[in-house]
């Protein structure tokens, strides 16, 4: 093992990968035609005690929590609370906790929003959105993944061109984890169909013109015909927060 400084000043440990690239590629091929539940069930069993599901409290989080409940999955659930989320997002989290009785571990940034403003100047997200995401999302994720072998995410190919090549099982070699992405081949209609079929609580902002929901200052409604992620960091050219790059 060795430790190195990452781009955001935290200390990250580099360790042996839990699976080889060849193993992950083979699994990605095997799971491509199989349903999301099979992928999730396999991952929870294969990485028992060393697997984490991160929740942004968008509609994918609702689907995955419901699936975990139906599978009786023993999985660590983490939220990366930037301190800048919508009230509706926090309310969705609370509704899902009440519905499923899940314990959610909150991982906060190292500095509050006020402390960040003192150190970096006000509204860092408007001036340097990449740095703000790095401090408030990426660095907390690095801590959340410490000691983990697998990370379950809700990203989908239909969300944006940058995610079009995502696979159900994928290696994040830099972070030393296997990414499990059970919903990667689901379109919006399939997500909505699942939520309604199982009466799952979901973020009401999705019905108000917000297909992708992040922090309040960096998220706007999307007009008809716009890309689903056009409302994120609008006008900056930024399309990803850095969690999935």
KEFIMI-258636 format. One line per 5 residues: number of its first residue (from 1); their letters; for each residue x, y, z of C-alpha. Coordinates in Angstrom, 2 decimals. Layout:
NUM> A> X Y Z | ... $
//
This chain:
1> XXXXX> 0.00 0.00 0.00 | 1.01 3.60 -0.49 | -0.71 6.90 0.19 | -0.91 9.81 -2.22 | -2.49 13.25 -2.18 $
6> XXXXX> -5.49 13.58 -4.46 | -6.57 16.71 -6.35 | -8.51 18.05 -3.38 | -5.83 17.81 -0.74 | -7.02 14.70 1.08 $
11> XXXXX> -4.93 11.59 1.64 | -6.02 8.64 -0.45 | -4.72 5.09 -0.07 | -3.92 3.09 -3.17 | -4.43 -0.63 -2.63 $
16> XXXXX> -4.81 -3.82 -4.60 | -7.93 -3.93 -6.75 | -10.72 -6.23 -5.53 | -11.03 -7.74 -9.02 | -8.85 -7.68 -12.12 $
21> XXXXX> -9.88 -5.67 -15.19 | -10.34 -8.93 -17.10 | -12.69 -10.31 -14.43 | -14.74 -7.12 -14.43 | -14.98 -7.07 -18.23 $
26> XXXXX> -16.20 -10.67 -18.24 | -18.82 -9.90 -15.60 | -19.99 -6.85 -17.51 | -20.62 -9.04 -20.55 | -22.36 -11.69 -18.45 $
31> XXXXX> -24.67 -9.23 -16.70 | -25.53 -7.03 -19.68 | -28.73 -8.96 -20.57 | -29.70 -9.76 -16.99 | -32.17 -7.79 -14.86 $
36> XXXXX> -31.10 -5.16 -12.35 | -32.17 -7.29 -9.41 | -29.77 -10.07 -10.44 | -26.86 -7.66 -10.67 | -27.64 -6.12 -7.28 $
41> XXXXX> -28.16 -9.49 -5.57 | -24.87 -10.82 -6.93 | -22.95 -7.73 -5.83 | -24.35 -7.73 -2.29 | -23.39 -11.37 -1.90 $
46> XXXXX> -19.99 -11.11 -3.60 | -18.85 -8.03 -1.68 | -20.65 -8.67 1.62 | -19.56 -6.19 4.29 | -17.50 -4.15 1.80 $
51> XXXXX> -20.17 -2.64 -0.44 | -21.75 0.80 -0.29 | -24.74 2.38 -2.00 | -24.50 6.16 -2.39 | -27.82 7.99 -2.61 $
56> XXXXX> -28.45 11.43 -4.12 | -32.20 11.06 -3.42 | -33.07 11.28 -7.08 | -35.43 8.71 -8.59 | -32.66 6.13 -9.12 $
61> XXXXX> -31.96 6.14 -5.37 | -35.62 5.38 -4.72 | -35.55 2.42 -7.11 | -32.35 0.97 -5.66 | -33.49 1.29 -2.04 $
66> XXXXX> -36.74 -0.48 -2.92 | -34.80 -3.26 -4.67 | -32.47 -3.64 -1.69 | -35.48 -3.92 0.60 | -37.13 -6.57 -1.57 $
71> XXXXX> -33.87 -8.53 -1.74 | -33.30 -8.24 2.00 | -29.89 -6.84 1.10 | -27.46 -5.98 3.89 | -25.78 -2.93 2.40 $
76> XXXXX> -24.24 0.24 3.74 | -26.18 3.31 2.56 | -24.43 6.69 2.37 | -25.56 10.17 1.42 | -23.10 12.86 0.39 $
81> XXXXX> -24.76 15.92 1.90 | -23.28 19.03 0.32 | -25.30 21.29 2.59 | -26.80 22.86 -0.53 | -29.52 20.38 -1.47 $
86> XXXXX> -33.16 21.22 -2.16 | -35.68 20.95 0.72 | -37.56 18.44 -1.45 | -34.42 16.31 -1.63 | -34.09 16.12 2.14 $
91> XXXXX> -37.82 15.39 2.43 | -37.45 12.52 -0.05 | -34.61 11.07 2.02 | -36.77 11.21 5.14 | -39.71 9.57 3.35 $
96> XXXXX> -37.52 6.71 2.12 | -36.01 6.18 5.57 | -39.52 6.02 7.04 | -40.71 3.64 4.34 | -37.82 1.16 4.47 $
101> XXXXX> -36.39 1.62 7.95 | -32.92 1.99 6.44 | -30.01 3.51 8.33 | -28.37 6.23 6.26 | -24.83 7.36 6.98 $
106> XXXXX> -24.28 11.01 6.16 | -20.81 12.01 4.94 | -20.35 15.77 5.09 | -17.72 17.95 3.43 | -14.77 18.85 5.62 $
111> XXXXX> -16.02 22.45 5.80 | -19.50 23.89 6.11 | -20.80 26.17 3.39 | -20.05 29.18 5.60 | -16.51 27.97 6.34 $
116> XXXXX> -15.90 27.35 2.67 | -17.01 30.92 1.91 | -14.53 32.25 4.47 | -11.67 30.23 2.97 | -12.51 30.35 -0.74 $
121> XXXXX> -14.70 33.41 -1.06 | -18.50 33.49 -1.46 | -20.34 31.35 -3.98 | -17.43 29.22 -5.06 | -19.87 27.17 -7.16 $
126> XXXXX> -20.40 30.16 -9.46 | -16.70 30.93 -9.91 | -15.03 27.52 -9.78 | -17.72 24.83 -9.98 | -15.21 22.02 -10.42 $
131> XXXXX> -13.43 22.95 -7.21 | -16.70 23.33 -5.33 | -17.83 19.87 -6.45 | -14.42 18.52 -5.54 | -14.66 19.86 -2.00 $
136> XXXXX> -18.33 19.13 -1.36 | -18.85 15.88 -3.30 | -15.70 14.17 -4.53 | -13.61 14.39 -1.36 | -16.48 13.09 0.82 $
141> XXXXX> -16.95 10.22 -1.64 | -13.27 9.30 -1.27 | -13.81 8.99 2.49 | -17.05 7.05 2.05 | -15.30 4.49 -0.15 $
146> XXXXX> -12.45 3.89 2.30 | -12.32 0.16 3.05 | -14.96 -0.66 0.44 | -14.55 -3.06 -2.49 | -17.75 -2.17 -4.36 $
151> XXXXX> -19.80 0.96 -4.94 | -23.43 0.81 -6.12 | -24.54 3.80 -8.17 | -27.74 4.76 -9.99 | -26.26 6.19 -13.16 $
156> XXXXX> -27.97 5.37 -16.46 | -26.82 5.57 -20.07 | -29.90 7.57 -21.02 | -28.95 10.42 -18.71 | -26.25 11.99 -20.86 $
161> XXXXX> -23.71 11.30 -23.64 | -20.94 11.16 -21.03 | -22.66 8.12 -19.49 | -23.59 6.35 -22.72 | -20.76 3.83 -22.35 $
166> XXXXX> -21.42 2.93 -18.72 | -21.65 -0.79 -17.88 | -23.46 -2.76 -15.21 | -20.13 -3.80 -13.69 | -17.23 -1.43 -14.13 $
171> XXXXX> -13.82 -0.94 -12.55 | -12.96 2.36 -10.89 | -9.26 1.65 -10.69 | -8.33 5.07 -9.32 | -10.54 4.56 -6.28 $
176> XXXXX> -9.88 0.85 -6.02 | -13.51 -0.27 -6.21 | -15.84 -2.14 -8.54 | -18.77 0.03 -9.59 | -22.10 -1.75 -9.65 $
181> XXXXX> -24.65 0.01 -11.87 | -27.80 -2.14 -12.03 | -30.00 0.49 -13.72 | -27.51 1.48 -16.41 | -29.76 0.27 -19.28 $
186> XXXXX> -33.02 1.72 -17.91 | -34.69 4.63 -19.67 | -36.85 7.25 -17.95 | -40.10 5.43 -18.61 | -38.81 2.24 -17.04 $
191> XXXXX> -37.71 4.13 -13.93 | -41.07 5.86 -13.62 | -42.91 2.61 -14.26 | -41.06 0.89 -11.43 | -41.73 3.74 -9.00 $
196> XXXXX> -45.46 3.76 -9.73 | -45.79 -0.03 -9.85 | -44.30 -0.36 -6.36 | -45.61 2.94 -4.94 | -42.09 4.09 -4.08 $
201> XXXXX> -41.55 7.62 -2.68 | -39.48 9.76 -5.05 | -38.27 13.33 -5.35 | -41.22 15.53 -6.42 | -38.86 17.87 -8.30 $
206> XXXXX> -38.76 15.24 -11.06 | -42.37 16.17 -11.83 | -41.56 19.88 -11.89 | -39.08 20.04 -14.76 | -35.98 18.73 -12.97 $
211> XXXXX> -34.88 15.43 -14.58 | -31.48 15.76 -12.87 | -31.24 17.22 -9.37 | -28.14 18.46 -7.60 | -27.37 21.47 -5.42 $
216> XXXXX> -29.76 24.42 -5.39 | -27.34 27.01 -6.87 | -26.29 24.72 -9.72 | -29.62 23.21 -10.79 | -32.39 24.74 -12.88 $
221> XXXXX> -35.49 23.47 -14.62 | -35.04 21.92 -18.05 | -37.07 23.15 -21.01 | -38.88 20.71 -23.28 | -36.45 19.22 -25.77 $
226> XXXXX> -33.34 20.01 -23.73 | -30.87 17.36 -22.62 | -31.82 15.82 -19.27 | -28.71 17.25 -17.63 | -28.91 20.69 -19.26 $
231> XXXXX> -30.13 22.10 -15.98 | -26.92 21.21 -14.16 | -24.23 23.93 -14.08 | -26.03 25.69 -16.94 | -23.84 27.98 -19.01 $
236> XXXXX> -20.54 26.68 -17.63 | -19.82 23.82 -20.03 | -19.62 21.50 -17.02 | -21.64 18.28 -17.28 | -20.40 16.06 -14.44 $
241> XXXXX> -19.62 16.70 -10.79 | -16.60 14.38 -10.81 | -18.06 11.41 -8.96 | -18.38 9.31 -12.12 | -15.46 10.47 -14.25 $
//
